[in-house]
Amino acid sequence: MTEYKVGDKVKFVNEVGGGTVVELIDKYMVKVRTSDDWDLPALRSELMLVEPAPEKPIQKIAKAPLPSTEKEEEPEVEAPPIEKEAIAVAFTIPEKAEIKDDPRLVLFSLVPENSKDPLNSSLEAYLINDSDYLVLYNYVIVFDGMTISREAGILEEGTKCFIESYPREQLNKLSEVLVQLIFYKTGQYVPHPPVEKRIKLDARKFYKEGSFKANEYFDEPAQMITVYDSLNEKLENISADEIKAVISKQNDLAPKKPILKNDQAENDQEMIVDLHIQELIDNHAGMSNSEILEIQMKHFRKAMDEAIQKHRKKLILVHGVGQGTLKQDIRMELEKDFKSFEFQDASFKEYGYGATLVHIRQNFRPRRRR
């Protein structure tokens, strides 16, 4: 097997093109930078050396003179007096503050590089930190049976970062992704144990257009995979006794009246409804995601009917960001049952990406839903 060095010019044996070796990954693989500035992992056995890296000239290093063995008498210097004001305090006890344990959500996504031809495009991998925590991450892949650490770093609050691009011809060899996470904040915060998530990648889904869906984080359809969701973890850890207690208290699940902004009067032109589950029912502990979504969609339909009956011109549906399931279902139903209505993202300044604005057409009769 040819021994490669960083800077070697190589050519791909089984495909067109080549590039320059920029990293020696292990004894089997190297990273090659193509003429398009793409860094691709490649097996050494599938490369051919075209031009070796230029040898670096040998630089002679001048030796420092040996220290003298003769002891020189150093004049005694009187140390200046230490002033108390000059002594720095190493640690101060901070004041106690109320600490909020914010939800933690991290997603792994695959986005086609060419959204117009997703089934033949390379896939770009991203990590998304949809939380108020800093995240220390380590990203590892299982490629052709080899476990390879690809990148580690810090993901800031509410940001996403590009990891790498997977060429289509390499996807069948990519079987698994391992993501390790540590959540933390500066100052006082609620510490949590590290998270490790193994994501099995089904190569068949890379060739199905339905696998790439609209989402809150990209303009293009993408595969969204949950690495960690603290809210779902809390629901999964609820005991059977707690679930029974919730079911026995049906009155606690009685729906509330939709929340209107500033106690809107009957002649107001705008109506705002918050569809977060905690705003719709008093207690949702133990409920599955599908049960929560069903309640939210029921309130969405009720709000649409009420807005039409009261001749509102605008209806703002506050659904939040999350994984985008509620937003997708709302917009699908708007396209299906309210085709003459126009809708768009609500004010980014007020709601970010977490609300939809619906323009209500007057004299509209909603079709009967099952």
C-alpha positions as CSV (number, residue, x, y, z in Angstrom):
1,M,0.0,0.0,0.0
2,T,1.4,3.4,-1.0
3,E,2.5,5.7,1.9
4,Y,1.1,9.1,1.3
5,K,2.2,12.5,2.8
6,V,0.3,15.7,3.2
7,G,0.8,17.7,-0.1
8,D,0.9,14.7,-2.4
9,K,-1.0,15.1,-5.7
10,V,-3.3,12.1,-6.2
11,K,-5.8,10.8,-8.7
12,F,-8.9,8.7,-8.0
13,V,-8.7,5.2,-9.4
14,N,-12.4,4.4,-9.7
15,E,-13.7,7.8,-10.7
16,V,-12.8,11.0,-12.5
17,G,-10.7,13.6,-10.9
18,G,-8.2,13.9,-8.0
19,G,-6.7,16.4,-5.7
20,T,-4.2,17.1,-2.9
21,V,-3.8,15.1,0.3
22,V,-4.6,17.5,3.2
23,E,-4.9,15.1,6.1
24,L,-3.8,11.5,7.0
25,I,-6.9,10.1,8.8
26,D,-5.5,6.7,9.6
27,K,-3.6,3.8,8.0
28,Y,-6.5,3.1,5.6
29,M,-7.9,6.6,4.7
30,V,-6.7,10.1,3.8
31,K,-8.6,13.3,3.2
32,V,-8.3,14.7,-0.4
33,R,-9.1,18.3,-1.3
34,T,-10.4,18.5,-4.9
35,S,-10.1,21.3,-7.4
36,D,-13.6,22.5,-6.2
37,D,-12.2,22.8,-2.6
38,W,-14.2,19.8,-1.3
39,D,-12.5,17.7,1.4
40,L,-13.4,14.1,0.7
41,P,-12.4,11.0,2.7
42,A,-10.8,8.4,0.4
43,L,-9.3,4.9,0.8
44,R,-5.6,4.8,0.2
45,S,-6.1,1.7,-2.0
46,E,-8.4,3.7,-4.3
47,L,-5.8,6.5,-5.0
48,M,-2.9,6.8,-7.4
49,L,0.1,9.0,-6.6
50,V,0.6,11.6,-9.4
51,E,3.1,14.0,-7.9
52,P,4.8,13.7,-4.4
53,A,4.8,16.6,-2.1
54,P,8.0,18.8,-2.4
55,E,10.6,18.0,0.2
56,K,11.1,20.7,2.8
57,P,14.7,22.1,3.0
58,I,16.6,21.1,6.1
59,Q,17.2,24.0,8.4
60,K,20.2,24.0,10.6
61,I,19.5,25.1,14.1
62,A,22.4,27.0,15.9
63,K,23.2,25.5,19.2
64,A,23.0,27.7,22.2
65,P,26.3,28.1,24.2
66,L,26.7,26.0,27.2
67,P,26.0,27.8,30.5
68,S,29.1,28.9,32.5
69,T,30.0,26.7,35.4
70,E,31.4,29.7,37.4
71,K,28.9,31.1,39.9
72,E,28.5,34.8,39.7
73,E,27.6,36.7,42.8
74,E,24.2,38.4,42.3
75,P,23.7,41.6,44.2
76,E,21.0,41.4,46.9
77,V,17.9,43.2,46.0
78,E,15.5,44.2,48.7
79,A,11.9,43.2,47.8
80,P,9.4,46.0,47.7
81,P,6.8,45.9,50.5
82,I,3.5,44.2,49.4
83,E,0.5,46.5,49.7
84,K,-2.8,44.9,50.7
85,E,-4.7,46.8,48.0
86,A,-2.5,45.1,45.3
87,I,-3.5,41.5,46.3
88,A,-6.1,40.1,43.9
89,V,-9.0,38.2,45.2
90,A,-9.0,34.7,43.5
91,F,-12.7,33.8,44.2
92,T,-15.8,35.6,45.3
93,I,-19.0,33.9,46.3
94,P,-21.7,34.8,43.8
95,E,-25.2,35.7,45.0
96,K,-27.8,33.0,44.8
97,A,-30.2,33.4,41.8
98,E,-33.2,31.5,40.7
99,I,-32.0,29.1,38.0
100,K,-34.3,28.0,35.2
101,D,-33.8,24.6,33.7
102,D,-34.4,25.4,30.0
103,P,-35.4,22.7,27.5
104,R,-32.6,21.2,25.5
105,L,-33.1,20.2,21.8
106,V,-30.4,19.2,19.4
107,L,-31.1,18.0,15.8
108,F,-29.0,16.3,13.1
109,S,-30.1,17.2,9.6
110,L,-29.3,16.1,6.1
111,V,-29.9,18.7,3.4
112,P,-29.6,18.0,-0.3
113,E,-26.9,20.3,-1.8
114,N,-29.1,20.8,-4.9
115,S,-32.7,21.1,-3.7
116,K,-34.0,20.9,-7.3
117,D,-32.6,17.4,-7.7
118,P,-32.4,16.0,-4.2
119,L,-32.2,12.4,-5.2
120,N,-29.0,12.8,-7.2
121,S,-27.4,15.5,-5.0
122,S,-24.7,15.3,-2.3
123,L,-26.0,15.6,1.2
124,E,-24.9,18.3,3.6
125,A,-24.8,17.4,7.3
126,Y,-25.7,19.9,10.0
127,L,-26.0,20.0,13.8
128,I,-28.7,22.3,15.2
129,N,-28.7,23.6,18.8
130,D,-32.3,24.8,19.4
131,S,-31.7,25.6,23.1
132,D,-30.4,28.3,25.4
133,Y,-27.4,26.1,26.4
134,L,-23.9,26.0,24.9
135,V,-23.2,22.5,23.5
136,L,-19.8,20.8,23.4
137,Y,-20.1,18.2,20.7
138,N,-18.2,15.3,19.2
139,Y,-19.2,14.0,15.8
140,V,-18.2,10.4,14.7
141,I,-19.2,8.3,11.6
142,V,-19.1,4.6,10.9
143,F,-17.9,4.4,7.3
144,D,-17.3,1.1,5.5
145,G,-17.0,-0.6,8.9
146,M,-14.5,2.0,10.3
147,T,-15.4,4.3,13.2
148,I,-13.9,7.7,12.4
149,S,-14.0,10.9,14.5
150,R,-14.7,13.7,12.1
151,E,-15.2,16.9,14.1
152,A,-15.6,18.3,17.6
153,G,-16.3,21.8,18.8
154,I,-18.7,24.1,20.6
155,L,-22.2,24.9,19.2
156,E,-23.6,28.2,20.5
157,E,-27.1,28.8,21.7
158,G,-29.8,28.9,19.0
159,T,-27.4,28.2,16.1
160,K,-26.7,25.5,13.5
161,C,-23.3,24.5,12.1
162,F,-22.3,22.8,8.8
163,I,-20.4,19.5,9.5
164,E,-19.5,18.0,6.2
165,S,-20.9,17.0,2.8
166,Y,-21.5,13.3,1.8
167,P,-21.0,12.5,-1.9
168,R,-23.8,10.3,-3.3
169,E,-21.4,7.6,-4.3
170,Q,-20.2,7.2,-0.7
171,L,-23.6,7.1,1.0
172,N,-24.0,3.3,0.8
173,K,-20.8,3.0,3.0
174,L,-22.1,5.4,5.6
175,S,-24.1,3.3,8.1
176,E,-24.1,5.2,11.3
177,V,-23.5,8.6,13.0
178,L,-22.5,8.9,16.6
179,V,-23.1,12.3,18.3
180,Q,-21.9,13.0,21.9
181,L,-23.1,16.2,23.7
182,I,-22.4,18.1,26.9
183,F,-24.8,20.9,27.7
184,Y,-23.5,23.9,29.8
185,K,-23.8,27.6,30.5
186,T,-21.6,30.3,31.8
187,G,-22.3,31.2,35.4
188,Q,-25.0,29.4,37.4
189,Y,-27.0,26.7,35.6
190,V,-28.5,23.3,36.1
191,P,-25.9,20.7,35.1
192,H,-26.9,17.6,33.1
193,P,-25.2,14.3,32.3
194,P,-23.5,13.9,28.9
195,V,-25.7,12.7,26.0
196,E,-24.7,10.0,23.4
197,K,-26.9,9.3,20.4
198,R,-26.3,6.6,17.8
199,I,-28.2,7.3,14.5
200,K,-28.6,4.4,12.2
201,L,-28.7,5.7,8.6
202,D,-30.9,3.9,6.1
203,A,-29.4,4.4,2.7
204,R,-32.7,3.6,1.0
205,K,-34.2,6.8,2.4
206,F,-31.5,8.9,0.7
207,Y,-33.2,8.0,-2.6
208,K,-36.8,8.8,-1.6
209,E,-38.0,12.3,-2.2
210,G,-40.5,12.0,0.6
211,S,-37.7,11.6,3.1
212,F,-36.8,15.3,2.7
213,K,-39.5,17.5,4.3
214,A,-40.2,21.2,4.9
215,N,-38.8,22.4,8.2
216,E,-38.2,25.4,10.4
217,Y,-34.5,25.5,10.0
218,F,-33.8,25.5,6.3
219,D,-35.4,27.0,3.2
220,E,-34.9,23.6,1.5
221,P,-36.6,20.3,2.4
222,A,-34.3,18.2,4.7
223,Q,-34.2,15.0,6.8
224,M,-34.5,16.1,10.5
225,I,-33.3,13.6,13.1
226,T,-33.6,14.3,16.8
227,V,-30.4,13.8,18.7
228,Y,-31.8,14.9,22.1
229,D,-35.0,16.4,23.3
230,S,-35.3,17.0,27.0
231,L,-39.1,17.5,26.8
232,N,-39.7,14.1,25.3
233,E,-37.3,12.5,27.8
234,K,-39.4,13.9,30.7
235,L,-42.6,12.4,29.1
236,E,-40.9,9.0,28.6
237,N,-39.8,8.9,32.3
238,I,-43.2,9.4,33.7
239,S,-44.4,6.4,35.7
240,A,-47.5,4.4,35.0
241,D,-49.0,5.6,38.3
242,E,-48.6,9.2,37.2
243,I,-50.2,8.5,33.9
244,K,-53.2,6.9,35.6
245,A,-53.5,9.9,37.9
246,V,-53.7,12.2,34.9
247,I,-56.3,10.1,33.2
248,S,-58.5,10.0,36.3
249,K,-58.5,13.8,36.4
250,Q,-60.3,14.5,33.1
251,N,-61.5,17.8,34.4
252,D,-57.9,19.0,34.4
253,L,-57.8,18.4,30.6
254,A,-60.8,20.6,29.9
255,P,-59.8,22.9,27.1
256,K,-59.4,26.6,27.8
257,K,-60.8,29.4,25.8
258,P,-58.3,30.5,23.0
259,I,-56.0,33.3,24.2
260,L,-56.7,36.6,22.6
261,K,-54.3,39.5,22.6
262,N,-55.1,42.4,25.0
263,D,-58.7,41.1,25.6
264,Q,-59.8,41.8,22.1
265,A,-63.2,43.3,21.5
266,E,-65.7,41.8,19.1
267,N,-65.0,44.4,16.4
268,D,-61.2,43.9,16.4
269,Q,-59.7,43.0,13.1
270,E,-56.9,40.7,14.4
271,M,-57.1,37.6,16.5
272,I,-54.1,35.8,18.1
273,V,-54.2,32.2,19.4
274,D,-51.4,30.6,21.3
275,L,-51.3,26.8,20.4
276,H,-48.6,25.8,22.9
277,I,-50.0,22.9,24.8
278,Q,-49.5,24.5,28.3
279,E,-51.8,27.3,27.1
280,L,-54.5,24.9,26.0
281,I,-54.9,22.5,28.9
282,D,-54.0,22.7,32.6
283,N,-52.0,19.4,32.7
284,H,-50.4,17.5,29.9
285,A,-48.1,15.3,31.8
286,G,-48.0,11.7,30.5
287,M,-49.5,12.6,27.1
288,S,-47.8,11.3,23.9
289,N,-46.7,13.7,21.2
290,S,-49.6,12.5,18.9
291,E,-52.1,13.2,21.7
292,I,-50.7,16.7,22.2
293,L,-50.7,17.4,18.5
294,E,-54.4,16.3,18.2
295,I,-55.4,18.8,20.9
296,Q,-53.4,21.6,19.2
297,M,-55.0,20.9,15.8
298,K,-58.5,20.8,17.4
299,H,-57.9,24.3,18.8
300,F,-56.5,25.4,15.5
301,R,-59.7,24.4,13.7
302,K,-61.8,26.1,16.4
303,A,-59.8,29.3,16.1
304,M,-60.3,29.3,12.3
305,D,-64.0,28.9,12.6
306,E,-64.2,31.6,15.2
307,A,-62.1,34.0,13.2
308,I,-64.4,33.5,10.2
309,Q,-67.6,33.8,12.1
310,K,-66.4,37.0,13.8
311,H,-65.2,38.5,10.6
312,R,-61.6,38.9,11.6
313,K,-59.2,40.0,8.9
314,K,-56.1,38.4,10.4
315,L,-55.5,35.3,12.5
316,I,-52.1,34.7,14.1
317,L,-51.4,31.1,15.1
318,V,-48.5,30.9,17.6
319,H,-47.2,27.4,17.2
320,G,-43.5,27.7,18.3
321,V,-40.5,26.3,16.5
322,G,-39.7,22.9,17.9
323,Q,-39.4,20.2,15.2
324,G,-42.0,22.0,13.0
325,T,-44.6,19.2,13.1
326,L,-47.5,21.4,14.3
327,K,-46.6,24.1,11.8
328,Q,-46.5,21.6,8.9
329,D,-49.9,20.1,9.8
330,I,-51.5,23.6,10.1
331,R,-50.2,24.7,6.7
332,M,-51.2,21.4,5.1
333,E,-54.8,21.8,6.4
334,L,-54.8,25.5,5.3
335,E,-53.8,24.4,1.8
336,K,-56.4,21.7,1.8
337,D,-59.5,23.2,3.4
338,F,-58.9,27.0,3.0
339,K,-57.4,27.2,-0.5
340,S,-58.6,30.8,-1.0
341,F,-56.8,32.0,2.1
342,E,-53.3,33.5,2.0
343,F,-50.9,32.6,4.8
344,Q,-47.3,33.5,5.6
345,D,-44.8,33.7,8.5
346,A,-45.9,36.2,11.1
347,S,-43.8,39.1,12.2
348,F,-40.2,37.8,12.8
349,K,-39.6,40.6,15.3
350,E,-42.5,39.5,17.5
351,Y,-42.5,35.7,17.0
352,G,-39.3,34.7,15.3
353,Y,-40.1,31.6,13.2
354,G,-42.8,30.5,15.6
355,A,-46.0,31.9,14.2
356,T,-48.2,31.8,11.1
357,L,-50.3,34.7,9.9
358,V,-53.6,33.8,8.0
359,H,-55.5,36.4,6.0
360,I,-59.2,35.6,6.4
361,R,-61.3,36.1,3.3
362,Q,-64.8,37.4,4.2
363,N,-68.0,35.5,3.4
364,F,-66.1,32.2,3.5
365,R,-67.9,29.1,4.6
366,P,-65.5,26.4,5.9
367,R,-66.0,22.9,4.4
368,R,-67.3,20.3,6.9
369,R,-64.5,18.3,8.4
370,R,-64.8,14.8,9.7
